[in-house]
Amino acid sequence: MASERASAGTDGTSERASEAVPPDTHGAILQRARYLFARQGYRGTSIRQLTSGLGLTPAALYYHFTGKEEVLAEVLDPMESDGETIIAWMAELEPTPEALREVLDRYFDLLARHIVAFRFVAGDVDVQHSAVGQRLRAQARDLFAWLTGSSPEVGDRIRAAAAVGTIRLSLEQSGVDPDTHRDAIIGRALRIMTD
């Protein structure tokens, strides 16, 4: 990714072209992509739209990314990285009541930090079928498997779905401040899991 990008010359021009490149064009493209992908979807956003608001030509995007799918992967990288950290940590846990609370805490924090990206992924089938979307879905399956245990019955799966849904849907409500409502939301999810 970053190593494959053209490096900037000392005069601020790309080694691949003579046009001047803003100092953080890469970051500006990602910021614009976050906005446009969330607003109009992955498929509904063109390369031209990703660059036009920045005063760049569509060809300029390819100095920074291999294509739109790499832009998507980098937009979702912070959420994916945080999810990988949680999944690796969970794999070492014994399923105790204390561990359950900590897993729900960390899941809440992950969603609160990345709720815009999460909404975008959850609501965009094209993203779900992309490589990064498949990796995020695998993380969700790993979380669910930990919550339900190794031999889940229907009731276990229902409780896990309801607990995860409580956290997700609560964070999506307008006016819900994650810091203010954190304990109430996690407490409700925990009660669902232990009911």
N, C-alpha and C positions, 0 to 999 in steps of 0.2 A: 504494500500500500504506500506508506509514506516514502519508503526507499525507492519506489518505482517512479515517484513524481520527479518532474524536472526541477532542478535546483535553480534558485534565482542568482543572477549575476550580480556583481557588486554595484551596477548602476540601476538595479531594480527591475531589469528585464529578464525574461525567461531565457534559458539557453536554447529552447526550441523555437522561440519566436522573438521578434523584435519589439512587440507591443509591451508597454509597461504593465506590470501586474501589481495590484494593490498589495500591501504587506501581508494581510491575512485574508487573502482571497479564499483559501481553503475553508477557513472558519466561517467566512461570510456566506459561502455556498451552503454549508451545513445549516447555518441559522435560517437561511431562506428556505431550505428544503424542509426543515422541521415545521415551519409555518405552513408551507404549501401542502405538504403531505397530510398534515392534520386537517387542513381546511378542505382540500379537494381530492384527497386520496392519492395513492401512489400512481396508479394508471392515469389518473386525470391530470397529472403534473408532467409537463414536458421539459426536456433539457433547455429549450428556449426560455421557458418560464423560470427555471432555476437560475439562469444567468442574466436575463434581461433586466431585472430589477437592480442588478449590481453594475450595470453598464458594461457587461461582458458579452462577447459573442458566444454562441453555443459551443464552438470549437474550444474556447478557453477552458471549459469544464474538464476537457480531456487532458489538460496539463496537470490536473490535481486528482482526478479520479479515472478509473477505467471505464466508467459508465454510470448510469442511474442506479443500478443495483449496488454498486460500491458506496454510492452516496447514502442509500438506504441503510446499508450495513453499518456505516459510520454514525448515522443519526441514531441508530438503535444500540450501538456499542455500549454506551454507559449502562443501559438497563440490562443488556445481556451479561456484561461483566459483573454487575452487582448480583444478578441471578446465579451466575456460576459460583460466586463466592458463597452464597447461601446454600446452594445444593451440595457443594463440597463439604461445608461445615455440617450440614444435616446428615450426611452419609456416615459421620462418625458418632452420631447421637444414639443413645438408647431411648426408646419411647417412654419417657417419664412425664408426669404432669408438669414438672418444671421445664423440661425440654419442649413440651407442647406449647407452653406459654411463650417461650423464647422464639420458637419457629413462627408463631403467629405475630409476635412483635416485629420480627425481621421482615416478614412478608408485608406487614402493614407499612413499615418504613420504606421498603422497596417500591410499593405502589404509590405511596405519598410522594416520593421523590420523582417518580417517572409516570405520573398518572396521565399526562398528555400523550406520551408515547404509548402507554398501555392501551388507552382508548383507541388510538390510531391502529395499533396492531389488531385489537379485538374486533374492530369494525371494518377491516379491509381484507377481503379474501385474497387479493393479489399479494399482500404482504405476508399473510399466513402461509402461502404456498412458496414464498421465496426461501432461499437458503437460511437467511437469518430468522425468518418466521418459523421455519421448521425447528431450528435450535431453541427458540423461545418456547415453542409448544412442547418440546422435549423437557425443558426445565419445568414447565407447568405440570407435566405428567409425573416427573420425579417428586415434586412437592406433594401432589395428590397421593402418590403411592406411599410416601412417608406418613401422611396424615391418616390414611386408611389402614395401614399395617400390611403385613405380608399375606394374610388370608382374609380379605375384607368380605363382609356380608353386605347385603343391600343397605341395611341401616348405617353401616360404617361409611359407605360411599355417599349416602344422602347427607349425613352429618358433615362430612368433609366438604361437599359441594356447598352446603348452606353456610358453613363457617367462612370459606373462601369468598363466597358471594356476598356475605354480610360486609366483609372488609372492602371488597371492590365496589359494591354498589353504594356503600356509605361514603366512600371517598369521592364518588362521582356526583354526589348531591351538591347542588349549589348552596353556598353558605357554610359548608362543613370545613372548619379549620382543623387540619390534621393534628396540630398541637393541642388544641382545646378539647377535641373529641376523641383523642387517641385511646385513653383508658376505657371509655364507654364502649367504643367499637370493638377493641380487642377483648374486653370482658364479655361482650355479647357473643363473639365468635368462640371464645373459650367455653362459655356455658353451653353453646350448641354442641361442641365437640365432646363435652363430658356429660351430656344429658342422657 
